[in-house]
Amino acid sequence: AMPVKHIVIMKFKSDCSPETLEEARKNLIELKGKVPGILDISFGPTFKHDRAQGFTHALVVDLADASALEVYATHPDHVAVITNNLKPNFEAPPLAMDYEF
């Protein structure tokens, strides 16, 4: 089985407070200790906006394999971050891609 890279490109509302974004970051990064199969995780704002098409942040998660991606997708701690920290603060739906590497 090959590892999987899970990439999510997000567009947060312009009026999101720094505290809201920091809580989202913290809760995403902490998924590494909670969801089995996460090898690495990173999240942050873009510092180049000329080609970002209004998207503001990116999440990159390395997972053990495609089955670990399925576990991650439905894991209660992951779903909680989406429900509490991400969706209410999005200006638009995120882009997401997954590939084996």
Secondary structure, 3 states (H helix, E strand, C coil): CCCEEEEEEEEECCCCCHHHHHHHHHHHHHHHHCCCCEEEEEEEECCCCCCCCCCCEEEEEEECCHHHHHHHHHCHHHHHHHHHHHHHHEEEEEEEEEEEC
